[in-house]
Amino acid sequence: MGISREQAAENREAIVAAAERLFREHGVDAVGLTALMKEAGFTQGGFYNHFKSKGALVAAVMARAVANSEGALTSAVAGGGQYLSTTHRDDVANGCPLAGFAGDVPRIGDEAQACYAKALSEAIDRMVANEVAQGITREQANRAAMARFAQMVGTLVLSRAVVSADPALSDALLEAGRGAIDGGGVLGDEDPNLCRRLPCGSTLAAPSLKGGGV
């Protein structure tokens, strides 16, 4: 006996939800169909009743993640405070998909890449609208929004990357990112000649993490 359309839709959603959890935790390439379908509560043979390929599933996952990420993207548009919080860092399963899937995007299909790019463009456009409303030109606002969002996503990704090995460094990255964004600039804004004066190949000293300070 076949199943109803409603049940088929529920089963499909269960597969997509399970895939999103596993993809966020382990990465798209690391998740096989056997583990995925087991997580969703089905046998592997049922996968192709819902998706023609893993690539089609990845596209559905990306669309779902973006649709459900309004809170994370709104906090990103508003500023770096909540976005660069330890709560958001630790909530990989429900956090911003633009950070959560950043490492996977170059290796996924065209449809999923297009969904990711559209979400990124829309987030930047919302930032631009906020800046223009405060009286700066659209060109200036666009450059500032792209730089700020890239800094926020990069900070979050790096903080997550080291949170297990070096929690103090992870926290310091978030704090430094919040400070830079709240201050309205990035490294070198106070002195545009700073980077030119650094010797080739040199780096700025990292802040001390002793005592938890930055």
MDAnalysis code that builds the backbone (N, CA, C; Angstrom):
import MDAnalysis as mda
import numpy as np

u = mda.Universe.empty(642, n_residues=214, atom_resindex=np.repeat(np.arange(214), 3), trajectory=True)
u.add_TopologyAttr("name", ["N", "CA", "C"] * 214)
u.add_TopologyAttr("resid", np.arange(1, 215))
u.add_TopologyAttr("resname", ["MET", "GLY", "ILE", "SER", "ARG", "GLU", "GLN", "ALA", "ALA", "GLU", "ASN", "ARG", "GLU", "ALA", "ILE", "VAL", "ALA", "ALA", "ALA", "GLU", "ARG", "LEU", "PHE", "ARG", "GLU", "HIS", "GLY", "VAL", "ASP", "ALA", "VAL", "GLY", "LEU", "THR", "ALA", "LEU", "MET", "LYS", "GLU", "ALA", "GLY", "PHE", "THR", "GLN", "GLY", "GLY", "PHE", "TYR", "ASN", "HIS", "PHE", "LYS", "SER", "LYS", "GLY", "ALA", "LEU", "VAL", "ALA", "ALA", "VAL", "MET", "ALA", "ARG", "ALA", "VAL", "ALA", "ASN", "SER", "GLU", "GLY", "ALA", "LEU", "THR", "SER", "ALA", "VAL", "ALA", "GLY", "GLY", "GLY", "GLN", "TYR", "LEU", "SER", "THR", "THR", "HIS", "ARG", "ASP", "ASP", "VAL", "ALA", "ASN", "GLY", "CYS", "PRO", "LEU", "ALA", "GLY", "PHE", "ALA", "GLY", "ASP", "VAL", "PRO", "ARG", "ILE", "GLY", "ASP", "GLU", "ALA", "GLN", "ALA", "CYS", "TYR", "ALA", "LYS", "ALA", "LEU", "SER", "GLU", "ALA", "ILE", "ASP", "ARG", "MET", "VAL", "ALA", "ASN", "GLU", "VAL", "ALA", "GLN", "GLY", "ILE", "THR", "ARG", "GLU", "GLN", "ALA", "ASN", "ARG", "ALA", "ALA", "MET", "ALA", "ARG", "PHE", "ALA", "GLN", "MET", "VAL", "GLY", "THR", "LEU", "VAL", "LEU", "SER", "ARG", "ALA", "VAL", "VAL", "SER", "ALA", "ASP", "PRO", "ALA", "LEU", "SER", "ASP", "ALA", "LEU", "LEU", "GLU", "ALA", "GLY", "ARG", "GLY", "ALA", "ILE", "ASP", "GLY", "GLY", "GLY", "VAL", "LEU", "GLY", "ASP", "GLU", "ASP", "PRO", "ASN", "LEU", "CYS", "ARG", "ARG", "LEU", "PRO", "CYS", "GLY", "SER", "THR", "LEU", "ALA", "ALA", "PRO", "SER", "LEU", "LYS", "GLY", "GLY", "GLY", "VAL"])
u.atoms.positions = np.array([
    [0.846, -1.194, 0.000],
    [0.000, 0.000, 0.000],
    [0.879, 1.240, 0.000],
    [0.547, 2.186, -0.881],
    [1.313, 3.418, -0.948],
    [0.994, 4.336, 0.215],
    [1.751, 5.399, 0.319],
    [1.523, 6.372, 1.380],
    [0.880, 7.613, 0.784],
    [0.241, 8.397, 1.618],
    [-0.430, 9.610, 1.149],
    [0.582, 10.682, 0.781],
    [0.113, 11.671, 0.041],
    [0.988, 12.790, -0.318],
    [1.456, 13.524, 0.933],
    [0.558, 13.643, 1.898],
    [0.921, 14.327, 3.140],
    [2.041, 13.586, 3.865],
    [1.919, 12.246, 3.923],
    [2.957, 11.462, 4.587],
    [4.264, 11.524, 3.818],
    [4.180, 11.502, 2.491],
    [5.389, 11.602, 1.671],
    [6.096, 12.931, 1.909],
    [5.299, 13.997, 2.030],
    [5.878, 15.315, 2.286],
    [6.533, 15.360, 3.656],
    [5.901, 14.730, 4.652],
    [6.479, 14.685, 5.994],
    [7.780, 13.882, 5.994],
    [7.787, 12.778, 5.262],
    [9.006, 11.961, 5.183],
    [10.141, 12.737, 4.526],
    [9.804, 13.454, 3.476],
    [10.819, 14.252, 2.775],
    [11.394, 15.319, 3.710],
    [10.521, 15.990, 4.447],
    [10.981, 17.018, 5.377],
    [11.862, 16.420, 6.468],
    [11.523, 15.202, 6.914],
    [12.340, 14.533, 7.935],
    [13.746, 14.248, 7.399],
    [13.839, 13.864, 6.136],
    [15.146, 13.599, 5.525],
    [15.955, 14.886, 5.414],
    [15.304, 15.958, 4.968],
    [15.998, 17.240, 4.823],
    [16.470, 17.752, 6.180],
    [15.617, 17.635, 7.203],
    [15.995, 18.101, 8.544],
    [17.166, 17.296, 9.095],
    [17.134, 15.983, 8.906],
    [18.244, 15.143, 9.368],
    [19.522, 15.484, 8.618],
    [19.406, 15.713, 7.320],
    [20.576, 16.052, 6.522],
    [21.186, 17.379, 6.970],
    [20.338, 18.345, 7.266],
    [20.872, 19.633, 7.719],
    [21.651, 19.474, 9.020],
    [21.112, 18.703, 9.951],
    [21.821, 18.479, 11.223],
    [23.184, 17.839, 10.974],
    [23.202, 16.790, 10.167],
    [24.456, 16.073, 9.929],
    [25.429, 16.905, 9.098],
    [24.932, 17.603, 8.092],
    [25.816, 18.415, 7.251],
    [26.471, 19.517, 8.069],
    [25.703, 20.147, 8.944],
    [26.267, 21.227, 9.765],
    [27.326, 20.670, 10.724],
    [27.067, 19.500, 11.273],
    [27.983, 18.945, 12.275],
    [29.231, 18.340, 11.651],
    [29.083, 17.637, 10.524],
    [30.192, 16.870, 9.962],
    [30.688, 17.369, 8.610],
    [29.911, 18.206, 7.940],
    [30.254, 18.613, 6.584],
    [29.530, 17.740, 5.569],
    [29.236, 18.313, 4.417],
    [28.449, 17.606, 3.401],
    [29.154, 16.346, 2.924],
    [30.437, 16.448, 2.615],
    [31.159, 15.306, 2.035],
    [31.278, 14.132, 2.994],
    [31.252, 14.395, 4.293],
    [31.476, 13.340, 5.280],
    [30.231, 12.519, 5.586],
    [29.092, 12.930, 5.083],
    [27.834, 12.256, 5.412],
    [27.389, 11.387, 4.236],
    [27.325, 10.077, 4.464],
    [26.850, 9.153, 3.443],
    [25.351, 8.926, 3.545],
    [24.776, 8.336, 2.511],
    [23.329, 8.130, 2.485],
    [22.853, 7.150, 3.560],
    [23.666, 6.149, 3.869],
    [23.267, 5.180, 4.891],
    [23.084, 5.861, 6.241],
    [24.084, 6.632, 6.651],
    [24.006, 7.342, 7.935],
    [22.890, 8.377, 7.917],
    [22.732, 9.036, 6.783],
    [21.703, 10.064, 6.666],
    [20.308, 9.484, 6.839],
    [20.015, 8.414, 6.110],
    [18.682, 7.828, 6.184],
    [18.418, 7.189, 7.552],
    [19.454, 6.643, 8.164],
    [19.295, 6.111, 9.517],
    [18.935, 7.226, 10.488],
    [19.593, 8.376, 10.362],
    [19.286, 9.528, 11.206],
    [17.843, 9.982, 11.029],
    [17.361, 9.894, 9.789],
    [15.993, 10.324, 9.496],
    [14.956, 9.274, 9.880],
    [15.413, 8.038, 10.122],
    [14.502, 6.977, 10.517],
    [13.982, 6.130, 9.368],
    [14.722, 6.112, 8.260],
    [14.304, 5.350, 7.092],
    [15.458, 4.474, 6.598],
    [15.137, 3.581, 5.657],
    [16.177, 2.771, 5.033],
    [16.777, 3.529, 3.857],
    [17.985, 3.158, 3.464],
    [18.666, 3.868, 2.388],
    [17.896, 3.807, 1.070],
    [17.219, 2.678, 0.836],
    [16.512, 2.525, -0.424],
    [15.416, 3.551, -0.647],
    [14.906, 4.144, 0.429],
    [13.832, 5.128, 0.293],
    [14.295, 6.501, -0.152],
    [15.612, 6.718, -0.161],
    [16.131, 8.055, -0.482],
    [15.661, 8.515, -1.860],
    [15.765, 7.628, -2.842],
    [15.498, 8.041, -4.214],
    [14.014, 8.162, -4.529],
    [13.171, 7.884, -3.580],
    [11.759, 8.204, -3.728],
    [11.510, 9.697, -3.557],
    [12.497, 10.391, -2.972],
    [12.336, 11.808, -2.670],
    [13.330, 12.713, -3.401],
    [14.521, 12.186, -3.695],
    [15.564, 13.008, -4.323],
    [16.254, 12.209, -5.424],
    [16.553, 12.882, -6.521],
    [17.213, 12.195, -7.630],
    [18.695, 11.998, -7.377],
    [19.262, 12.778, -6.450],
    [20.691, 12.681, -6.160],
    [20.980, 13.341, -4.821],
    [22.192, 13.125, -4.309],
    [22.600, 13.816, -3.096],
    [22.690, 15.316, -3.345],
    [23.068, 15.702, -4.558],
    [23.133, 17.123, -4.884],
    [21.779, 17.796, -4.754],
    [20.715, 17.101, -5.178],
    [19.368, 17.661, -5.039],
    [19.000, 17.816, -3.571],
    [19.428, 16.866, -2.742],
    [19.182, 16.979, -1.303],
    [19.934, 18.170, -0.717],
    [21.182, 18.347, -1.116],
    [21.977, 19.470, -0.596],
    [21.298, 20.793, -0.940],
    [20.754, 20.907, -2.143],
    [20.054, 22.128, -2.533],
    [18.834, 22.357, -1.647],
    [18.099, 21.283, -1.348],
    [16.931, 21.403, -0.470],
    [17.337, 21.800, 0.943],
    [18.445, 21.246, 1.408],
    [18.951, 21.589, 2.737],
    [19.339, 23.059, 2.795],
    [20.018, 23.543, 1.770],
    [20.440, 24.940, 1.766],
    [19.229, 25.866, 1.764],
    [18.235, 25.540, 0.958],
    [17.026, 26.358, 0.909],
    [16.333, 26.381, 2.262],
    [16.260, 25.229, 2.916],
    [15.625, 25.143, 4.233],
    [16.401, 25.932, 5.270],
    [17.716, 25.794, 5.252],
    [18.559, 26.482, 6.233],
    [18.430, 27.997, 6.104],
    [18.424, 28.474, 4.862],
    [18.295, 29.916, 4.635],
    [16.920, 30.402, 5.078],
    [15.870, 29.647, 4.736],
    [14.511, 30.051, 5.093],
    [14.315, 30.117, 6.603],
    [15.031, 29.271, 7.335],
    [14.859, 29.203, 8.791],
    [15.871, 30.054, 9.554],
    [16.651, 30.863, 8.845],
    [17.760, 31.582, 9.495],
    [17.483, 33.062, 9.690],
    [16.219, 33.444, 9.690],
    [15.894, 34.871, 9.776],
    [16.499, 35.518, 11.020],
    [16.442, 34.809, 12.152],
    [16.969, 35.397, 13.383],
    [18.454, 35.669, 13.309],
    [19.221, 34.693, 12.815],
    [20.673, 34.855, 12.728],
    [21.044, 35.948, 11.736],
    [20.347, 35.988, 10.595],
    [20.673, 36.999, 9.587],
    [20.246, 38.392, 10.042],
    [19.140, 38.462, 10.779],
    [18.718, 39.759, 11.308],
    [19.744, 40.298, 12.295],
    [20.291, 39.431, 13.144],
    [21.317, 39.878, 14.093],
    [22.585, 40.286, 13.369],
    [22.872, 39.645, 12.249],
    [24.048, 40.019, 11.467],
    [23.865, 41.400, 10.873],
    [22.662, 41.662, 10.336],
    [22.385, 42.972, 9.745],
    [22.428, 44.063, 10.800],
    [21.919, 43.746, 12.001],
    [21.843, 44.745, 13.063],
    [23.210, 45.102, 13.628],
    [24.147, 44.172, 13.603],
    [25.467, 44.430, 14.170],
    [26.109, 43.148, 14.644],
    [27.309, 43.246, 15.183],
    [28.068, 42.050, 15.494],
    [27.826, 41.438, 16.851],
    [27.114, 42.121, 17.756],
    [27.000, 41.664, 19.133],
    [26.474, 40.251, 19.283],
    [25.238, 40.018, 18.871],
    [24.636, 38.695, 19.024],
    [25.252, 37.699, 18.044],
    [25.544, 38.147, 16.850],
    [26.117, 37.256, 15.839],
    [27.454, 36.691, 16.303],
    [28.266, 37.537, 16.923],
    [29.582, 37.112, 17.404],
    [29.542, 36.813, 18.909],
    [28.504, 36.136, 19.335],
    [28.372, 35.732, 20.734],
    [28.787, 34.275, 20.889],
    [29.106, 33.884, 22.113],
    [29.426, 32.483, 22.355],
    [28.196, 31.598, 22.131],
    [27.008, 32.143, 22.374],
    [25.774, 31.381, 22.152],
    [25.635, 31.003, 20.685],
    [25.847, 31.977, 19.807],
    [25.748, 31.698, 18.367],
    [26.882, 30.788, 17.920],
    [28.073, 31.006, 18.431],
    [29.203, 30.138, 18.078],
    [28.902, 28.684, 18.398],
    [28.326, 28.445, 19.570],
    [28.100, 27.072, 20.027],
    [26.865, 26.423, 19.400],
    [25.989, 27.222, 18.822],
    [24.757, 26.693, 18.243],
    [24.941, 26.431, 16.749],
    [25.812, 25.500, 16.443],
    [26.115, 25.196, 15.036],
    [24.879, 24.678, 14.311],
    [24.047, 23.930, 15.018],
    [22.889, 23.291, 14.387],
    [21.838, 24.285, 13.914],
    [21.780, 25.466, 14.561],
    [20.721, 26.420, 14.233],
    [21.245, 27.804, 13.870],
    [22.557, 27.948, 13.761],
    [23.128, 29.260, 13.507],
    [23.048, 29.690, 12.055],
    [23.698, 30.783, 11.772],
    [23.683, 31.359, 10.427],
    [24.226, 30.358, 9.408],
    [23.462, 30.019, 8.367],
    [23.948, 29.059, 7.375],
    [25.078, 29.614, 6.510],
    [25.182, 30.926, 6.421],
    [26.249, 31.515, 5.614],
    [27.613, 31.250, 6.244],
    [27.647, 31.145, 7.572],
    [28.870, 30.728, 8.254],
    [28.944, 29.211, 8.344],
    [27.806, 28.576, 8.641],
    [27.789, 27.135, 8.858],
    [28.177, 26.317, 7.639],
    [27.837, 26.807, 6.454],
    [28.127, 26.055, 5.234],
    [29.240, 26.685, 4.392],
    [29.937, 27.674, 4.936],
    [30.955, 28.383, 4.154],
    [32.023, 27.442, 3.615],
    [32.441, 26.478, 4.410],
    [33.490, 25.561, 3.967],
    [33.026, 24.550, 2.942],
    [31.719, 24.297, 2.878],
    [31.182, 23.294, 1.954],
    [30.808, 23.868, 0.595],
    [30.486, 25.136, 0.540],
    [29.891, 25.721, -0.658],
    [30.705, 25.498, -1.937],
    [32.046, 25.623, -1.913],
    [32.781, 25.420, -3.171],
    [32.643, 24.021, -3.756],
    [32.199, 23.052, -2.955],
    [32.161, 21.662, -3.420],
    [30.750, 21.121, -3.622],
    [29.740, 21.951, -3.469],
    [28.371, 21.478, -3.646],
    [27.860, 21.889, -5.021],
    [26.674, 21.438, -5.383],
    [26.147, 21.659, -6.718],
    [25.774, 23.098, -7.007],
    [25.508, 23.350, -8.291],
    [25.210, 24.713, -8.742],
    [23.958, 25.277, -8.079],
    [22.924, 24.455, -7.911],
    [21.677, 24.947, -7.332],
    [21.875, 25.387, -5.886],
    [22.589, 24.591, -5.119],
    [22.846, 24.950, -3.721],
    [23.762, 26.171, -3.635],
    [24.751, 26.260, -4.514],
    [25.627, 27.432, -4.539],
    [24.836, 28.691, -4.854],
    [23.908, 28.583, -5.796],
    [23.094, 29.745, -6.163],
    [22.222, 30.189, -4.991],
    [21.690, 29.231, -4.237],
    [20.883, 29.557, -3.059],
    [21.725, 30.274, -2.007],
    [22.928, 29.783, -1.794],
    [23.846, 30.406, -0.830],
    [24.194, 31.830, -1.272],
    [24.536, 31.986, -2.547],
    [24.922, 33.305, -3.056],
    [23.764, 34.296, -2.952],
    [22.549, 33.833, -3.224],
    [21.375, 34.709, -3.125],
    [21.163, 35.157, -1.685],
    [21.307, 34.241, -0.737],
    [21.136, 34.597, 0.672],
    [22.195, 35.598, 1.120],
    [23.429, 35.398, 0.675],
    [24.502, 36.325, 1.019],
    [24.228, 37.708, 0.438],
    [23.829, 37.739, -0.828],
    [23.541, 39.014, -1.478],
    [22.405, 39.752, -0.777],
    [21.369, 39.019, -0.377],
    [20.237, 39.652, 0.299],
    [20.627, 40.181, 1.678],
    [21.484, 39.446, 2.390],
    [21.936, 39.927, 3.697],
    [22.743, 41.214, 3.552],
    [23.607, 41.252, 2.546],
    [24.402, 42.464, 2.308],
    [23.498, 43.616, 1.908],
    [22.496, 43.339, 1.063],
    [21.571, 44.396, 0.636],
    [20.830, 44.996, 1.822],
    [20.471, 44.165, 2.796],
    [19.786, 44.678, 3.984],
    [20.722, 45.555, 4.808],
    [21.980, 45.171, 4.888],
    [22.961, 46.017, 5.567],
    [23.114, 47.353, 4.850],
    [23.181, 47.298, 3.533],
    [23.334, 48.516, 2.731],
    [22.160, 49.459, 2.976],
    [20.950, 48.924, 2.986],
    [19.770, 49.758, 3.208],
    [19.851, 50.469, 4.556],
    [20.327, 49.761, 5.586],
    [20.483, 50.388, 6.898],
    [21.483, 51.528, 6.865],
    [22.586, 51.317, 6.142],
    [23.629, 52.349, 6.069],
    [23.157, 53.555, 5.276],
    [22.490, 53.320, 4.153],
    [21.996, 54.421, 3.325],
    [20.997, 55.271, 4.099],
    [20.193, 54.610, 4.916],
    [19.213, 55.331, 5.727],
    [19.881, 56.283, 6.705],
    [21.177, 56.030, 7.007],
    [21.908, 56.897, 7.928],
    [22.671, 57.999, 7.202],
    [22.497, 58.065, 5.874],
    [23.007, 59.223, 5.150],
    [24.263, 59.050, 4.332],
    [24.807, 57.839, 4.195],
    [25.997, 57.678, 3.370],
    [25.583, 57.186, 1.985],
    [26.477, 57.300, 1.021],
    [26.139, 56.925, -0.346],
    [25.996, 55.410, -0.467],
    [25.275, 54.971, -1.504],
    [25.076, 53.537, -1.700],
    [26.400, 52.842, -1.991],
    [27.298, 53.481, -2.734],
    [28.588, 52.863, -3.024],
    [29.387, 52.646, -1.747],
    [29.430, 53.667, -0.899],
    [30.140, 53.530, 0.373],
    [29.489, 52.474, 1.252],
    [28.156, 52.472, 1.276],
    [27.424, 51.516, 2.092],
    [27.669, 50.086, 1.614],
    [27.726, 49.888, 0.312],
    [27.931, 48.550, -0.229],
    [29.307, 48.008, 0.150],
    [30.323, 48.851, 0.021],
    [31.676, 48.418, 0.386],
    [31.768, 48.129, 1.876],
    [31.161, 48.996, 2.694],
    [31.211, 48.796, 4.148],
    [30.463, 47.529, 4.555],
    [29.310, 47.292, 3.937],
    [28.514, 46.118, 4.288],
    [29.236, 44.826, 3.920],
    [29.837, 44.778, 2.740],
    [30.558, 43.578, 2.330],
    [31.734, 43.308, 3.262],
    [32.475, 44.356, 3.617],
    [33.620, 44.185, 4.505],
    [33.182, 43.727, 5.883],
    [32.110, 44.326, 6.402],
    [31.655, 43.982, 7.748],
    [31.118, 42.553, 7.800],
    [30.327, 42.174, 6.798],
    [29.764, 40.827, 6.837],
    [30.857, 39.778, 6.672],
    [31.822, 40.041, 5.790],
    [32.936, 39.108, 5.623],
    [33.718, 38.967, 6.926],
    [33.909, 40.067, 7.625],
    [34.631, 40.027, 8.894],
    [33.853, 39.231, 9.943],
    [32.542, 39.416, 9.980],
    [31.729, 38.715, 10.961],
    [31.717, 37.204, 10.702],
    [31.503, 36.813, 9.451],
    [31.475, 35.388, 9.128],
    [32.846, 34.767, 9.360],
    [33.900, 35.456, 8.931],
    [35.254, 34.931, 9.134],
    [35.594, 34.771, 10.600],
    [35.209, 35.739, 11.409],
    [35.454, 35.652, 12.847],
    [34.725, 34.467, 13.455],
    [33.467, 34.296, 13.071],
    [32.681, 33.182, 13.615],
    [33.262, 31.835, 13.197],
    [33.643, 31.708, 11.942],
    [34.209, 30.453, 11.449],
    [35.504, 30.119, 12.179],
    [36.390, 31.086, 12.339],
    [37.657, 30.839, 13.031],
    [37.427, 30.516, 14.507],
    [36.488, 31.216, 15.131],
    [36.206, 30.960, 16.543],
    [35.700, 29.537, 16.746],
    [34.838, 29.078, 15.847],
    [34.355, 27.697, 15.939],
    [35.470, 26.697, 15.672],
    [36.387, 27.052, 14.797],
    [37.445, 26.117, 14.416],
    [38.372, 25.779, 15.575],
    [38.547, 26.710, 16.515],
    [39.515, 26.488, 17.593],
    [38.881, 26.330, 18.966],
    [37.536, 26.309, 19.038],
    [36.889, 26.334, 20.351],
    [37.233, 25.103, 21.188],
    [37.438, 23.948, 20.585],
    [37.785, 22.752, 21.351],
    [39.250, 22.745, 21.761],
    [40.121, 23.140, 20.851],
    [41.556, 23.097, 21.126],
    [42.023, 24.250, 21.998],
    [41.397, 25.420, 21.828],
    [41.853, 26.603, 22.560],
    [40.655, 27.513, 22.832],
    [39.862, 27.201, 23.852],
    [38.667, 28.001, 24.139],
    [38.960, 29.479, 24.391],
    [40.091, 29.765, 25.022],
    [40.424, 31.164, 25.299],
    [40.647, 31.942, 24.009],
    [41.344, 31.322, 23.057],
    [41.551, 31.969, 21.765],
    [40.224, 32.152, 21.044],
    [39.355, 31.160, 21.117],
    [38.045, 31.257, 20.487],
    [37.254, 32.435, 21.035],
    [37.236, 32.566, 22.353],
    [36.529, 33.691, 22.978],
    [37.174, 35.023, 22.600],
    [38.506, 35.045, 22.546],
    [39.206, 36.280, 22.220],
    [38.915, 36.724, 20.794],
    [38.807, 35.770, 19.887],
    [38.462, 36.110, 18.503],
    [37.093, 36.783, 18.438],
    [36.134, 36.230, 19.166],
    [34.802, 36.830, 19.176],
    [34.834, 38.230, 19.758],
    [35.569, 38.387, 20.852],
    [35.627, 39.694, 21.496],
    [36.311, 40.725, 20.596],
    [37.382, 40.306, 19.941],
    [38.075, 41.227, 19.033],
    [37.191, 41.591, 17.849],
    [36.451, 40.605, 17.336],
    [35.549, 40.885, 16.225],
    [34.450, 41.847, 16.618],
    [33.859, 41.637, 17.792],
    [32.825, 42.562, 18.263],
    [33.384, 43.963, 18.438],
    [34.580, 44.039, 18.989],
    [35.185, 45.355, 19.212],
    [35.438, 46.097, 17.916],
    [35.948, 45.380, 16.905],
    [36.232, 46.010, 15.621],
    [34.963, 46.506, 14.952],
    [33.904, 45.694, 15.020],
    [32.653, 46.065, 14.357],
    [31.941, 47.174, 15.115],
    [31.913, 47.072, 16.439],
    [31.275, 48.123, 17.236],
    [32.001, 49.449, 17.079],
    [33.319, 49.372, 16.834],
    [34.100, 50.592, 16.636],
    [33.993, 51.148, 15.236],
    [33.308, 50.404, 14.351],
    [33.090, 50.910, 13.003],
    [34.266, 50.781, 12.080],
    [35.246, 49.943, 12.414],
    [36.396, 49.833, 11.528],
    [37.073, 48.493, 11.659],
    [38.129, 48.310, 10.901],
    [38.933, 47.104, 10.953],
    [40.376, 47.503, 11.164],
    [41.225, 46.526, 11.361],
    [42.628, 46.777, 11.635],
    [43.250, 47.682, 10.581],
    [43.875, 48.760, 11.022],
    [44.545, 49.652, 10.100],
    [43.755, 50.900, 9.784],
    [42.446, 50.965, 10.161],
    [41.642, 52.146, 9.860],
    [42.170, 53.385, 10.557],
    [42.697, 53.202, 11.788],
    [43.170, 54.360, 12.511],
    [44.408, 54.969, 11.849],
    [45.204, 54.132, 11.187],
    [46.399, 54.601, 10.508],
    [46.519, 53.868, 9.182],
    [46.082, 54.474, 8.071],
    [46.090, 53.790, 6.784],
    [47.475, 53.400, 6.303],
    [48.527, 53.960, 6.901],
    [49.881, 53.620, 6.488],
    [50.478, 52.488, 7.312],
    [49.693, 51.979, 8.292],
    [50.231, 50.971, 9.203],
    [50.723, 49.744, 8.456],
    [49.851, 49.199, 7.567],
    [50.221, 47.965, 6.878],
    [51.403, 48.185, 5.936],
    [51.538, 49.374, 5.364],
    [52.654, 49.632, 4.457],
    [53.976, 49.654, 5.215],
    [53.912, 50.046, 6.499],
    [55.149, 50.163, 7.260],
    [55.618, 48.826, 7.796],
    [54.735, 47.813, 7.807],
    [55.154, 46.512, 8.311],
    [56.115, 45.862, 7.342],
    [57.209, 45.278, 7.804],
    [58.137, 44.588, 6.915],
    [57.435, 43.459, 6.183],
    [57.896, 43.177, 4.982],
    [57.298, 42.114, 4.180],
    [57.330, 40.790, 4.937],
    [56.171, 40.158, 5.058],
    [56.099, 38.856, 5.723],
    [55.939, 38.939, 7.221],
    [55.958, 40.152, 7.800],
    [55.828, 40.251, 9.249],
    [54.363, 40.225, 9.632],
    [54.102, 39.971, 10.909],
    [52.738, 39.936, 11.421],
    [52.664, 40.758, 12.689],
    [51.460, 41.199, 12.988],
    [51.255, 41.904, 14.240],
    [51.177, 40.893, 15.377],
    [51.687, 41.248, 16.519],
    [51.659, 40.337, 17.655],
    [50.230, 40.105, 18.105],
    [49.909, 38.875, 18.423],
    [48.565, 38.551, 18.918],
    [48.424, 39.035, 20.346],
    [47.200, 39.430, 20.754],
    [46.995, 39.865, 22.141],
    [47.216, 38.708, 23.100],
    [47.701, 39.028, 24.270],
    [47.911, 38.009, 25.296],
    [46.577, 37.456, 25.785],
    [46.526, 36.142, 25.983],
    [45.306, 35.519, 26.479],
    [45.405, 35.192, 27.952],
    [46.477, 35.576, 28.599],
    [46.634, 35.283, 30.011],
    [45.546, 36.017, 30.812],
    [44.949, 35.259, 31.684],
    [43.920, 35.850, 32.518],
    [42.608, 36.058, 31.788],
    [42.509, 35.550, 30.531],
    [41.254, 35.666, 29.784],
    [41.076, 36.996, 29.124],
    [42.042, 37.936, 29.256],
    [41.884, 39.258, 28.663],
    [42.319, 39.287, 27.229],
    [41.975, 40.352, 26.567],
    [42.424, 40.561, 25.180],
    [42.943, 41.981, 25.038],
])
